[in-house]
């Protein structure tokens, strides 16, 4: 009888270990899903940021063209032209940074 009790106890312990292993596997699966979702949403945010930066670059280019004309006609100072060029370059730098960020995020998904 004691042998049967020992076997039953060992069987109960083994079943408990199986339940623990399944729970750990489920947690690992949830952790992976969460990480994938986080990277996916970061990519979406970076893409939206990239689009906004491209729009800023276009606006800066237009402003730059206007400033060039205004300086030619003497209706604005050359400092305004330099400032608009600086805004353009800052936007270009931001676009490059965003592109690098997107590249890194895409590598995380592979």
Gaussian input, Z-matrix of N, CA and C with variables (Angstrom, degrees):
# hf/3-21g

backbone

0 1
 N
 C     1     B1
 C     2     B2     1     A1
 N     3     B3     2     A2     1     D1
 C     4     B4     3     A3     2     D2
 C     5     B5     4     A4     3     D3
 N     6     B6     5     A5     4     D4
 C     7     B7     6     A6     5     D5
 C     8     B8     7     A7     6     D6
 N     9     B9     8     A8     7     D7
 C    10    B10     9     A9     8     D8
 C    11    B11    10    A10     9     D9
 N    12    B12    11    A11    10    D10
 C    13    B13    12    A12    11    D11
 C    14    B14    13    A13    12    D12
 N    15    B15    14    A14    13    D13
 C    16    B16    15    A15    14    D14
 C    17    B17    16    A16    15    D15
 N    18    B18    17    A17    16    D16
 C    19    B19    18    A18    17    D17
 C    20    B20    19    A19    18    D18
 N    21    B21    20    A20    19    D19
 C    22    B22    21    A21    20    D20
 C    23    B23    22    A22    21    D21
 N    24    B24    23    A23    22    D22
 C    25    B25    24    A24    23    D23
 C    26    B26    25    A25    24    D24
 N    27    B27    26    A26    25    D25
 C    28    B28    27    A27    26    D26
 C    29    B29    28    A28    27    D27
 N    30    B30    29    A29    28    D28
 C    31    B31    30    A30    29    D29
 C    32    B32    31    A31    30    D30
 N    33    B33    32    A32    31    D31
 C    34    B34    33    A33    32    D32
 C    35    B35    34    A34    33    D33
 N    36    B36    35    A35    34    D34
 C    37    B37    36    A36    35    D35
 C    38    B38    37    A37    36    D36
 N    39    B39    38    A38    37    D37
 C    40    B40    39    A39    38    D38
 C    41    B41    40    A40    39    D39
 N    42    B42    41    A41    40    D40
 C    43    B43    42    A42    41    D41
 C    44    B44    43    A43    42    D42
 N    45    B45    44    A44    43    D43
 C    46    B46    45    A45    44    D44
 C    47    B47    46    A46    45    D45
 N    48    B48    47    A47    46    D46
 C    49    B49    48    A48    47    D47
 C    50    B50    49    A49    48    D48
 N    51    B51    50    A50    49    D49
 C    52    B52    51    A51    50    D50
 C    53    B53    52    A52    51    D51
 N    54    B54    53    A53    52    D52
 C    55    B55    54    A54    53    D53
 C    56    B56    55    A55    54    D54
 N    57    B57    56    A56    55    D55
 C    58    B58    57    A57    56    D56
 C    59    B59    58    A58    57    D57
 N    60    B60    59    A59    58    D58
 C    61    B61    60    A60    59    D59
 C    62    B62    61    A61    60    D60
 N    63    B63    62    A62    61    D61
 C    64    B64    63    A63    62    D62
 C    65    B65    64    A64    63    D63
 N    66    B66    65    A65    64    D64
 C    67    B67    66    A66    65    D65
 C    68    B68    67    A67    66    D66
 N    69    B69    68    A68    67    D67
 C    70    B70    69    A69    68    D68
 C    71    B71    70    A70    69    D69
 N    72    B72    71    A71    70    D70
 C    73    B73    72    A72    71    D71
 C    74    B74    73    A73    72    D72
 N    75    B75    74    A74    73    D73
 C    76    B76    75    A75    74    D74
 C    77    B77    76    A76    75    D75
 N    78    B78    77    A77    76    D76
 C    79    B79    78    A78    77    D77
 C    80    B80    79    A79    78    D78
 N    81    B81    80    A80    79    D79
 C    82    B82    81    A81    80    D80
 C    83    B83    82    A82    81    D81
 N    84    B84    83    A83    82    D82
 C    85    B85    84    A84    83    D83
 C    86    B86    85    A85    84    D84
 N    87    B87    86    A86    85    D85
 C    88    B88    87    A87    86    D86
 C    89    B89    88    A88    87    D87
 N    90    B90    89    A89    88    D88
 C    91    B91    90    A90    89    D89
 C    92    B92    91    A91    90    D90
 N    93    B93    92    A92    91    D91
 C    94    B94    93    A93    92    D92
 C    95    B95    94    A94    93    D93
 N    96    B96    95    A95    94    D94
 C    97    B97    96    A96    95    D95
 C    98    B98    97    A97    96    D96
 N    99    B99    98    A98    97    D97
 C   100   B100    99    A99    98    D98
 C   101   B101   100   A100    99    D99
 N   102   B102   101   A101   100   D100
 C   103   B103   102   A102   101   D101
 C   104   B104   103   A103   102   D102
 N   105   B105   104   A104   103   D103
 C   106   B106   105   A105   104   D104
 C   107   B107   106   A106   105   D105
 N   108   B108   107   A107   106   D106
 C   109   B109   108   A108   107   D107
 C   110   B110   109   A109   108   D108
 N   111   B111   110   A110   109   D109
 C   112   B112   111   A111   110   D110
 C   113   B113   112   A112   111   D111
 N   114   B114   113   A113   112   D112
 C   115   B115   114   A114   113   D113
 C   116   B116   115   A115   114   D114
 N   117   B117   116   A116   115   D115
 C   118   B118   117   A117   116   D116
 C   119   B119   118   A118   117   D117
 N   120   B120   119   A119   118   D118
 C   121   B121   120   A120   119   D119
 C   122   B122   121   A121   120   D120
 N   123   B123   122   A122   121   D121
 C   124   B124   123   A123   122   D122
 C   125   B125   124   A124   123   D123
 N   126   B126   125   A125   124   D124
 C   127   B127   126   A126   125   D125
 C   128   B128   127   A127   126   D126
 N   129   B129   128   A128   127   D127
 C   130   B130   129   A129   128   D128
 C   131   B131   130   A130   129   D129
 N   132   B132   131   A131   130   D130
 C   133   B133   132   A132   131   D131
 C   134   B134   133   A133   132   D132
 N   135   B135   134   A134   133   D133
 C   136   B136   135   A135   134   D134
 C   137   B137   136   A136   135   D135
 N   138   B138   137   A137   136   D136
 C   139   B139   138   A138   137   D137
 C   140   B140   139   A139   138   D138
 N   141   B141   140   A140   139   D139
 C   142   B142   141   A141   140   D140
 C   143   B143   142   A142   141   D141
 N   144   B144   143   A143   142   D142
 C   145   B145   144   A144   143   D143
 C   146   B146   145   A145   144   D144
 N   147   B147   146   A146   145   D145
 C   148   B148   147   A147   146   D146
 C   149   B149   148   A148   147   D147
 N   150   B150   149   A149   148   D148
 C   151   B151   150   A150   149   D149
 C   152   B152   151   A151   150   D150
 N   153   B153   152   A152   151   D151
 C   154   B154   153   A153   152   D152
 C   155   B155   154   A154   153   D153
 N   156   B156   155   A155   154   D154
 C   157   B157   156   A156   155   D155
 C   158   B158   157   A157   156   D156
 N   159   B159   158   A158   157   D157
 C   160   B160   159   A159   158   D158
 C   161   B161   160   A160   159   D159
 N   162   B162   161   A161   160   D160
 C   163   B163   162   A162   161   D161
 C   164   B164   163   A163   162   D162
 N   165   B165   164   A164   163   D163
 C   166   B166   165   A165   164   D164
 C   167   B167   166   A166   165   D165
 N   168   B168   167   A167   166   D166
 C   169   B169   168   A168   167   D167
 C   170   B170   169   A169   168   D168
 N   171   B171   170   A170   169   D169
 C   172   B172   171   A171   170   D170
 C   173   B173   172   A172   171   D171
 N   174   B174   173   A173   172   D172
 C   175   B175   174   A174   173   D173
 C   176   B176   175   A175   174   D174
 N   177   B177   176   A176   175   D175
 C   178   B178   177   A177   176   D176
 C   179   B179   178   A178   177   D177
 N   180   B180   179   A179   178   D178
 C   181   B181   180   A180   179   D179
 C   182   B182   181   A181   180   D180
 N   183   B183   182   A182   181   D181
 C   184   B184   183   A183   182   D182
 C   185   B185   184   A184   183   D183
 N   186   B186   185   A185   184   D184
 C   187   B187   186   A186   185   D185
 C   188   B188   187   A187   186   D186
 N   189   B189   188   A188   187   D187
 C   190   B190   189   A189   188   D188
 C   191   B191   190   A190   189   D189
 N   192   B192   191   A191   190   D190
 C   193   B193   192   A192   191   D191
 C   194   B194   193   A193   192   D192
 N   195   B195   194   A194   193   D193
 C   196   B196   195   A195   194   D194
 C   197   B197   196   A196   195   D195
 N   198   B198   197   A197   196   D196
 C   199   B199   198   A198   197   D197
 C   200   B200   199   A199   198   D198
 N   201   B201   200   A200   199   D199
 C   202   B202   201   A201   200   D200
 C   203   B203   202   A202   201   D201
 N   204   B204   203   A203   202   D202
 C   205   B205   204   A204   203   D203
 C   206   B206   205   A205   204   D204
 N   207   B207   206   A206   205   D205
 C   208   B208   207   A207   206   D206
 C   209   B209   208   A208   207   D207
 N   210   B210   209   A209   208   D208
 C   211   B211   210   A210   209   D209
 C   212   B212   211   A211   210   D210
 N   213   B213   212   A212   211   D211
 C   214   B214   213   A213   212   D212
 C   215   B215   214   A214   213   D213
 N   216   B216   215   A215   214   D214
 C   217   B217   216   A216   215   D215
 C   218   B218   217   A217   216   D216
 N   219   B219   218   A218   217   D217
 C   220   B220   219   A219   218   D218
 C   221   B221   220   A220   219   D219
 N   222   B222   221   A221   220   D220
 C   223   B223   222   A222   221   D221
 C   224   B224   223   A223   222   D222
 N   225   B225   224   A224   223   D223
 C   226   B226   225   A225   224   D224
 C   227   B227   226   A226   225   D225
 N   228   B228   227   A227   226   D226
 C   229   B229   228   A228   227   D227
 C   230   B230   229   A229   228   D228
 N   231   B231   230   A230   229   D229
 C   232   B232   231   A231   230   D230
 C   233   B233   232   A232   231   D231
 N   234   B234   233   A233   232   D232
 C   235   B235   234   A234   233   D233
 C   236   B236   235   A235   234   D234
 N   237   B237   236   A236   235   D235
 C   238   B238   237   A237   236   D236
 C   239   B239   238   A238   237   D237
 N   240   B240   239   A239   238   D238
 C   241   B241   240   A240   239   D239
 C   242   B242   241   A241   240   D240
 N   243   B243   242   A242   241   D241
 C   244   B244   243   A243   242   D242
 C   245   B245   244   A244   243   D243
 N   246   B246   245   A245   244   D244
 C   247   B247   246   A246   245   D245
 C   248   B248   247   A247   246   D246
 N   249   B249   248   A248   247   D247
 C   250   B250   249   A249   248   D248
 C   251   B251   250   A250   249   D249
 N   252   B252   251   A251   250   D250
 C   253   B253   252   A252   251   D251
 C   254   B254   253   A253   252   D252
 N   255   B255   254   A254   253   D253
 C   256   B256   255   A255   254   D254
 C   257   B257   256   A256   255   D255
 N   258   B258   257   A257   256   D256
 C   259   B259   258   A258   257   D257
 C   260   B260   259   A259   258   D258
 N   261   B261   260   A260   259   D259
 C   262   B262   261   A261   260   D260
 C   263   B263   262   A262   261   D261
 N   264   B264   263   A263   262   D262
 C   265   B265   264   A264   263   D263
 C   266   B266   265   A265   264   D264
 N   267   B267   266   A266   265   D265
 C   268   B268   267   A267   266   D266
 C   269   B269   268   A268   267   D267
 N   270   B270   269   A269   268   D268
 C   271   B271   270   A270   269   D269
 C   272   B272   271   A271   270   D270
 N   273   B273   272   A272   271   D271
 C   274   B274   273   A273   272   D272
 C   275   B275   274   A274   273   D273
 N   276   B276   275   A275   274   D274
 C   277   B277   276   A276   275   D275
 C   278   B278   277   A277   276   D276
 N   279   B279   278   A278   277   D277
 C   280   B280   279   A279   278   D278
 C   281   B281   280   A280   279   D279
 N   282   B282   281   A281   280   D280
 C   283   B283   282   A282   281   D281
 C   284   B284   283   A283   282   D282
 N   285   B285   284   A284   283   D283
 C   286   B286   285   A285   284   D284
 C   287   B287   286   A286   285   D285
 N   288   B288   287   A287   286   D286
 C   289   B289   288   A288   287   D287
 C   290   B290   289   A289   288   D288
 N   291   B291   290   A290   289   D289
 C   292   B292   291   A291   290   D290
 C   293   B293   292   A292   291   D291
 N   294   B294   293   A293   292   D292
 C   295   B295   294   A294   293   D293
 C   296   B296   295   A295   294   D294
 N   297   B297   296   A296   295   D295
 C   298   B298   297   A297   296   D296
 C   299   B299   298   A298   297   D297
 N   300   B300   299   A299   298   D298
 C   301   B301   300   A300   299   D299
 C   302   B302   301   A301   300   D300
 N   303   B303   302   A302   301   D301
 C   304   B304   303   A303   302   D302
 C   305   B305   304   A304   303   D303
 N   306   B306   305   A305   304   D304
 C   307   B307   306   A306   305   D305
 C   308   B308   307   A307   306   D306
 N   309   B309   308   A308   307   D307
 C   310   B310   309   A309   308   D308
 C   311   B311   310   A310   309   D309
 N   312   B312   311   A311   310   D310
 C   313   B313   312   A312   311   D311
 C   314   B314   313   A313   312   D312
 N   315   B315   314   A314   313   D313
 C   316   B316   315   A315   314   D314
 C   317   B317   316   A316   315   D315
 N   318   B318   317   A317   316   D316
 C   319   B319   318   A318   317   D317
 C   320   B320   319   A319   318   D318
 N   321   B321   320   A320   319   D319
 C   322   B322   321   A321   320   D320
 C   323   B323   322   A322   321   D321
 N   324   B324   323   A323   322   D322
 C   325   B325   324   A324   323   D323
 C   326   B326   325   A325   324   D324
 N   327   B327   326   A326   325   D325
 C   328   B328   327   A327   326   D326
 C   329   B329   328   A328   327   D327

   B1=1.4405
   B2=1.5305
   B3=1.3186
   B4=1.4621
   B5=1.5175
   B6=1.3288
   B7=1.4497
   B8=1.5274
   B9=1.3271
   B10=1.4580
   B11=1.5223
   B12=1.3202
   B13=1.4665
   B14=1.5206
   B15=1.3108
   B16=1.4622
   B17=1.5309
   B18=1.3287
   B19=1.4600
   B20=1.5258
   B21=1.3412
   B22=1.4637
   B23=1.5268
   B24=1.3239
   B25=1.4620
   B26=1.5324
   B27=1.3258
   B28=1.4657
   B29=1.5246
   B30=1.3372
   B31=1.4604
   B32=1.5314
   B33=1.3232
   B34=1.4676
   B35=1.5256
   B36=1.3261
   B37=1.4605
   B38=1.5295
   B39=1.3141
   B40=1.4564
   B41=1.5295
   B42=1.3318
   B43=1.4732
   B44=1.5284
   B45=1.3072
   B46=1.4638
   B47=1.5294
   B48=1.3233
   B49=1.4592
   B50=1.5321
   B51=1.3235
   B52=1.4618
   B53=1.5331
   B54=1.3337
   B55=1.4675
   B56=1.5291
   B57=1.3165
   B58=1.4659
   B59=1.5277
   B60=1.3073
   B61=1.4699
   B62=1.5211
   B63=1.3326
   B64=1.4651
   B65=1.5248
   B66=1.3261
   B67=1.4697
   B68=1.5278
   B69=1.3308
   B70=1.4689
   B71=1.5285
   B72=1.3171
   B73=1.4677
   B74=1.5291
   B75=1.3250
   B76=1.4636
   B77=1.5254
   B78=1.3246
   B79=1.4657
   B80=1.5218
   B81=1.3181
   B82=1.4556
   B83=1.5207
   B84=1.3128
   B85=1.4580
   B86=1.5226
   B87=1.3214
   B88=1.4629
   B89=1.5279
   B90=1.3286
   B91=1.4692
   B92=1.5251
   B93=1.3251
   B94=1.4668
   B95=1.5287
   B96=1.3215
   B97=1.4711
   B98=1.5242
   B99=1.3177
   B100=1.4640
   B101=1.5295
   B102=1.3198
   B103=1.4700
   B104=1.5262
   B105=1.3287
   B106=1.4568
   B107=1.5297
   B108=1.3281
   B109=1.4697
   B110=1.5337
   B111=1.3054
   B112=1.4619
   B113=1.5226
   B114=1.3223
   B115=1.4677
   B116=1.5230
   B117=1.3342
   B118=1.4643
   B119=1.5257
   B120=1.3208
   B121=1.4605
   B122=1.5299
   B123=1.3120
   B124=1.4691
   B125=1.5244
   B126=1.3330
   B127=1.4639
   B128=1.5280
   B129=1.3304
   B130=1.4628
   B131=1.5277
   B132=1.3166
   B133=1.4710
   B134=1.5324
   B135=1.3271
   B136=1.4665
   B137=1.5280
   B138=1.3300
   B139=1.4639
   B140=1.5278
   B141=1.3277
   B142=1.4700
   B143=1.5293
   B144=1.3319
   B145=1.4644
   B146=1.5283
   B147=1.3117
   B148=1.4695
   B149=1.5238
   B150=1.3189
   B151=1.4697
   B152=1.5291
   B153=1.3317
   B154=1.4700
   B155=1.5257
   B156=1.3161
   B157=1.4689
   B158=1.5271
   B159=1.3327
   B160=1.4628
   B161=1.5309
   B162=1.3243
   B163=1.4673
   B164=1.5354
   B165=1.3343
   B166=1.4710
   B167=1.5187
   B168=1.3162
   B169=1.4694
   B170=1.5233
   B171=1.3236
   B172=1.4680
   B173=1.5304
   B174=1.3232
   B175=1.4670
   B176=1.5242
   B177=1.3302
   B178=1.4691
   B179=1.5209
   B180=1.3331
   B181=1.4721
   B182=1.5307
   B183=1.3302
   B184=1.4677
   B185=1.5247
   B186=1.3287
   B187=1.4600
   B188=1.5245
   B189=1.3132
   B190=1.4672
   B191=1.5291
   B192=1.3276
   B193=1.4741
   B194=1.5264
   B195=1.3306
   B196=1.4681
   B197=1.5252
   B198=1.3199
   B199=1.4689
   B200=1.5373
   B201=1.3136
   B202=1.4670
   B203=1.5256
   B204=1.3203
   B205=1.4666
   B206=1.5219
   B207=1.3235
   B208=1.4683
   B209=1.5280
   B210=1.3272
   B211=1.4708
   B212=1.5280
   B213=1.3483
   B214=1.4683
   B215=1.5271
   B216=1.3243
   B217=1.4599
   B218=1.5201
   B219=1.3191
   B220=1.4541
   B221=1.5213
   B222=1.3361
   B223=1.4655
   B224=1.5289
   B225=1.3156
   B226=1.4686
   B227=1.5212
   B228=1.3061
   B229=1.4650
   B230=1.5261
   B231=1.3174
   B232=1.4623
   B233=1.5290
   B234=1.3196
   B235=1.4686
   B236=1.5313
   B237=1.3240
   B238=1.4656
   B239=1.5243
   B240=1.3123
   B241=1.4651
   B242=1.5221
   B243=1.3167
   B244=1.4670
   B245=1.5323
   B246=1.3358
   B247=1.4662
   B248=1.5242
   B249=1.3188
   B250=1.4679
   B251=1.5252
   B252=1.3271
   B253=1.4737
   B254=1.5306
   B255=1.3131
   B256=1.4733
   B257=1.5312
   B258=1.3323
   B259=1.4660
   B260=1.5277
   B261=1.3129
   B262=1.4603
   B263=1.5270
   B264=1.3223
   B265=1.4663
   B266=1.5261
   B267=1.3148
   B268=1.4666
   B269=1.5247
   B270=1.3113
   B271=1.4601
   B272=1.5260
   B273=1.3271
   B274=1.4692
   B275=1.5331
   B276=1.3321
   B277=1.4635
   B278=1.5224
   B279=1.3085
   B280=1.4653
   B281=1.5281
   B282=1.3321
   B283=1.4607
   B284=1.5267
   B285=1.3197
   B286=1.4684
   B287=1.5214
   B288=1.3191
   B289=1.4677
   B290=1.5241
   B291=1.3156
   B292=1.4655
   B293=1.5237
   B294=1.3275
   B295=1.4641
   B296=1.5259
   B297=1.3145
   B298=1.4707
   B299=1.5265
   B300=1.3140
   B301=1.4632
   B302=1.5333
   B303=1.3218
   B304=1.4659
   B305=1.5263
   B306=1.3036
   B307=1.4634
   B308=1.5314
   B309=1.3240
   B310=1.4708
   B311=1.5283
   B312=1.3216
   B313=1.4629
   B314=1.5282
   B315=1.3275
   B316=1.4595
   B317=1.5265
   B318=1.3187
   B319=1.4727
   B320=1.5256
   B321=1.3247
   B322=1.4693
   B323=1.5230
   B324=1.3090
   B325=1.4764
   B326=1.5247
   B327=1.3075
   B328=1.4750
   B329=1.4954
   A1=110.92
   A2=117.30
   A3=119.55
   A4=111.26
   A5=116.46
   A6=119.44
   A7=110.05
   A8=116.61
   A9=120.40
   A10=111.19
   A11=117.86
   A12=121.15
   A13=110.52
   A14=116.19
   A15=119.78
   A16=110.96
   A17=115.89
   A18=120.01
   A19=110.29
   A20=116.33
   A21=120.21
   A22=110.72
   A23=117.18
   A24=120.48
   A25=110.83
   A26=115.89
   A27=119.85
   A28=110.42
   A29=115.50
   A30=120.21
   A31=110.73
   A32=117.82
   A33=122.28
   A34=111.14
   A35=115.50
   A36=120.14
   A37=109.93
   A38=117.50
   A39=121.36
   A40=110.66
   A41=116.75
   A42=119.81
   A43=110.67
   A44=117.12
   A45=120.47
   A46=109.97
   A47=116.86
   A48=120.45
   A49=111.24
   A50=116.37
   A51=120.46
   A52=109.59
   A53=117.30
   A54=120.85
   A55=110.60
   A56=116.86
   A57=120.69
   A58=110.20
   A59=117.10
   A60=121.28
   A61=111.04
   A62=116.87
   A63=120.04
   A64=111.22
   A65=115.87
   A66=119.48
   A67=110.59
   A68=116.61
   A69=120.21
   A70=110.53
   A71=117.07
   A72=120.65
   A73=110.01
   A74=116.59
   A75=120.23
   A76=110.63
   A77=117.08
   A78=120.53
   A79=111.29
   A80=116.63
   A81=120.50
   A82=110.68
   A83=116.70
   A84=120.93
   A85=111.37
   A86=116.34
   A87=120.28
   A88=111.37
   A89=116.55
   A90=120.77
   A91=111.02
   A92=116.22
   A93=120.48
   A94=109.68
   A95=116.90
   A96=120.23
   A97=110.98
   A98=116.79
   A99=120.64
   A100=110.61
   A101=116.73
   A102=120.55
   A103=110.97
   A104=117.34
   A105=120.92
   A106=110.03
   A107=116.66
   A108=119.72
   A109=111.20
   A110=116.77
   A111=119.59
   A112=111.30
   A113=116.93
   A114=120.33
   A115=109.82
   A116=117.29
   A117=121.00
   A118=110.82
   A119=117.38
   A120=119.88
   A121=111.92
   A122=117.13
   A123=119.49
   A124=110.32
   A125=116.48
   A126=120.32
   A127=110.01
   A128=117.06
   A129=119.81
   A130=111.58
   A131=116.07
   A132=120.51
   A133=110.00
   A134=116.53
   A135=120.23
   A136=111.02
   A137=117.22
   A138=119.91
   A139=111.13
   A140=116.66
   A141=120.03
   A142=109.92
   A143=115.53
   A144=120.15
   A145=110.49
   A146=116.05
   A147=121.00
   A148=110.23
   A149=116.83
   A150=120.42
   A151=110.95
   A152=115.55
   A153=119.18
   A154=110.64
   A155=116.58
   A156=120.47
   A157=110.72
   A158=116.79
   A159=119.42
   A160=110.68
   A161=116.36
   A162=119.81
   A163=110.40
   A164=115.56
   A165=119.66
   A166=111.65
   A167=116.79
   A168=120.81
   A169=109.74
   A170=116.48
   A171=119.78
   A172=110.45
   A173=116.64
   A174=120.00
   A175=110.78
   A176=116.89
   A177=120.76
   A178=111.34
   A179=116.34
   A180=119.96
   A181=110.45
   A182=115.59
   A183=119.19
   A184=110.67
   A185=115.83
   A186=120.17
   A187=110.49
   A188=116.18
   A189=121.25
   A190=110.25
   A191=115.90
   A192=119.69
   A193=111.06
   A194=115.91
   A195=119.45
   A196=111.34
   A197=115.68
   A198=119.82
   A199=111.23
   A200=116.78
   A201=120.08
   A202=109.62
   A203=115.61
   A204=119.81
   A205=111.40
   A206=116.49
   A207=119.89
   A208=111.65
   A209=116.29
   A210=119.76
   A211=109.48
   A212=116.79
   A213=120.44
   A214=111.39
   A215=116.00
   A216=120.59
   A217=112.98
   A218=116.68
   A219=120.73
   A220=114.60
   A221=117.11
   A222=119.42
   A223=112.86
   A224=117.35
   A225=120.72
   A226=108.95
   A227=114.73
   A228=120.17
   A229=110.60
   A230=115.06
   A231=119.37
   A232=111.02
   A233=117.02
   A234=121.17
   A235=110.73
   A236=117.10
   A237=120.76
   A238=110.97
   A239=116.18
   A240=121.07
   A241=110.14
   A242=117.23
   A243=121.83
   A244=109.82
   A245=116.89
   A246=120.44
   A247=111.85
   A248=117.11
   A249=119.85
   A250=110.85
   A251=116.24
   A252=119.91
   A253=110.41
   A254=116.84
   A255=121.18
   A256=110.50
   A257=117.05
   A258=120.57
   A259=110.69
   A260=115.88
   A261=121.05
   A262=111.08
   A263=115.92
   A264=120.17
   A265=111.98
   A266=116.90
   A267=120.20
   A268=110.70
   A269=116.39
   A270=120.07
   A271=111.24
   A272=117.27
   A273=120.76
   A274=110.81
   A275=116.29
   A276=120.42
   A277=110.48
   A278=116.90
   A279=121.16
   A280=110.49
   A281=116.86
   A282=120.36
   A283=110.77
   A284=117.03
   A285=120.44
   A286=111.14
   A287=116.47
   A288=120.90
   A289=110.89
   A290=116.17
   A291=120.46
   A292=110.56
   A293=117.45
   A294=120.58
   A295=111.20
   A296=117.24
   A297=120.44
   A298=110.87
   A299=115.95
   A300=120.50
   A301=109.93
   A302=116.99
   A303=120.26
   A304=111.16
   A305=116.19
   A306=120.23
   A307=110.94
   A308=115.71
   A309=119.62
   A310=111.83
   A311=116.45
   A312=120.11
   A313=111.15
   A314=116.65
   A315=119.45
   A316=111.51
   A317=116.66
   A318=119.95
   A319=111.12
   A320=117.11
   A321=120.14
   A322=111.72
   A323=116.82
   A324=119.59
   A325=113.01
   A326=116.61
   A327=119.11
   A328=111.32
   D1=-39.84
   D2=-179.41
   D3=-65.57
   D4=-31.83
   D5=178.08
   D6=-65.43
   D7=-41.57
   D8=177.94
   D9=-64.33
   D10=-38.08
   D11=177.78
   D12=-65.72
   D13=-40.75
   D14=178.13
   D15=-64.15
   D16=-41.18
   D17=178.56
   D18=-64.59
   D19=-43.09
   D20=178.98
   D21=-62.83
   D22=-42.28
   D23=178.72
   D24=-63.39
   D25=-42.75
   D26=178.84
   D27=-64.38
   D28=-39.30
   D29=177.50
   D30=-64.25
   D31=-42.01
   D32=177.73
   D33=-62.54
   D34=-41.95
   D35=178.13
   D36=-63.83
   D37=-43.24
   D38=179.89
   D39=-63.27
   D40=-41.22
   D41=178.44
   D42=-65.58
   D43=-38.13
   D44=177.92
   D45=-64.74
   D46=-40.84
   D47=178.47
   D48=-64.80
   D49=-36.66
   D50=177.26
   D51=-64.50
   D52=-43.43
   D53=178.87
   D54=-62.95
   D55=-41.24
   D56=178.07
   D57=-63.63
   D58=-43.63
   D59=179.42
   D60=-62.45
   D61=-41.59
   D62=177.98
   D63=-64.51
   D64=-40.63
   D65=178.53
   D66=-64.11
   D67=-41.13
   D68=178.26
   D69=-64.69
   D70=-39.84
   D71=178.58
   D72=-64.29
   D73=-40.53
   D74=177.88
   D75=-63.51
   D76=-42.56
   D77=178.14
   D78=-62.93
   D79=-41.30
   D80=178.16
   D81=-62.72
   D82=-42.69
   D83=177.12
   D84=-61.69
   D85=-41.87
   D86=177.83
   D87=-64.88
   D88=-39.62
   D89=178.66
   D90=-63.15
   D91=-41.96
   D92=179.16
   D93=-65.18
   D94=-44.95
   D95=179.27
   D96=-61.16
   D97=-41.17
   D98=178.94
   D99=-63.23
   D100=-44.36
   D101=-179.81
   D102=-62.77
   D103=-41.38
   D104=179.06
   D105=-64.47
   D106=-43.59
   D107=178.52
   D108=-62.60
   D109=-41.11
   D110=179.69
   D111=-62.15
   D112=-45.05
   D113=179.36
   D114=-65.07
   D115=-40.82
   D116=179.95
   D117=-60.39
   D118=-46.29
   D119=-179.22
   D120=-69.95
   D121=-31.90
   D122=174.36
   D123=-64.64
   D124=-38.14
   D125=177.17
   D126=-63.81
   D127=-44.52
   D128=178.76
   D129=-60.22
   D130=-42.11
   D131=179.32
   D132=-64.93
   D133=-44.14
   D134=-179.90
   D135=-63.94
   D136=-37.57
   D137=177.87
   D138=-65.61
   D139=-40.51
   D140=177.38
   D141=-64.82
   D142=-40.73
   D143=178.26
   D144=-63.56
   D145=-38.71
   D146=178.80
   D147=-63.24
   D148=-44.49
   D149=179.27
   D150=-61.66
   D151=-41.89
   D152=178.86
   D153=-65.02
   D154=-38.89
   D155=179.47
   D156=-66.98
   D157=-38.96
   D158=176.51
   D159=-61.75
   D160=-39.69
   D161=177.54
   D162=-64.41
   D163=-38.96
   D164=176.71
   D165=-63.74
   D166=-38.37
   D167=178.22
   D168=-64.23
   D169=-44.41
   D170=178.65
   D171=-61.05
   D172=-43.90
   D173=178.71
   D174=-63.83
   D175=-39.06
   D176=178.56
   D177=-65.46
   D178=-38.44
   D179=177.38
   D180=-63.69
   D181=-43.01
   D182=178.69
   D183=-63.29
   D184=-43.65
   D185=178.76
   D186=-62.72
   D187=-40.18
   D188=178.66
   D189=-59.60
   D190=-45.21
   D191=179.12
   D192=-62.46
   D193=-42.47
   D194=178.17
   D195=-62.71
   D196=-43.27
   D197=-178.97
   D198=-63.01
   D199=-39.34
   D200=178.69
   D201=-59.92
   D202=-46.45
   D203=178.77
   D204=-63.81
   D205=-41.13
   D206=-179.04
   D207=-65.89
   D208=-37.64
   D209=178.07
   D210=-66.63
   D211=-39.68
   D212=178.55
   D213=-59.10
   D214=-41.26
   D215=-178.11
   D216=-87.79
   D217=-3.22
   D218=176.74
   D219=76.80
   D220=17.69
   D221=-178.92
   D222=-90.87
   D223=-4.06
   D224=175.86
   D225=-146.80
   D226=163.59
   D227=-179.95
   D228=-83.87
   D229=155.95
   D230=177.41
   D231=-65.42
   D232=-24.10
   D233=176.62
   D234=-59.55
   D235=-38.12
   D236=177.27
   D237=-63.34
   D238=-37.74
   D239=176.75
   D240=-64.67
   D241=-42.98
   D242=178.85
   D243=-64.45
   D244=-41.59
   D245=178.51
   D246=-62.70
   D247=-42.06
   D248=179.67
   D249=-67.10
   D250=-34.80
   D251=176.41
   D252=-66.13
   D253=-39.16
   D254=178.17
   D255=-64.17
   D256=-40.98
   D257=177.34
   D258=-62.20
   D259=-41.69
   D260=178.14
   D261=-60.84
   D262=-46.97
   D263=-178.87
   D264=-66.28
   D265=-36.40
   D266=176.37
   D267=-63.75
   D268=-41.97
   D269=178.32
   D270=-64.73
   D271=-40.10
   D272=177.22
   D273=-62.76
   D274=-41.93
   D275=177.96
   D276=-62.88
   D277=-41.43
   D278=178.85
   D279=-63.84
   D280=-38.21
   D281=177.60
   D282=-63.74
   D283=-43.13
   D284=178.18
   D285=-62.49
   D286=-41.95
   D287=178.60
   D288=-63.32
   D289=-42.35
   D290=179.17
   D291=-65.62
   D292=-39.69
   D293=177.62
   D294=-62.39
   D295=-40.22
   D296=176.77
   D297=-64.46
   D298=-41.94
   D299=178.77
   D300=-62.14
   D301=-44.63
   D302=178.34
   D303=-61.92
   D304=-40.62
   D305=178.57
   D306=-61.59
   D307=-45.26
   D308=178.29
   D309=-62.07
   D310=-42.37
   D311=-179.46
   D312=-66.12
   D313=-39.93
   D314=178.37
   D315=-65.09
   D316=-34.67
   D317=176.61
   D318=-65.45
   D319=-33.79
   D320=179.00
   D321=-64.36
   D322=-29.76
   D323=-179.47
   D324=-80.22
   D325=-16.46
   D326=-177.05
   D327=-84.61

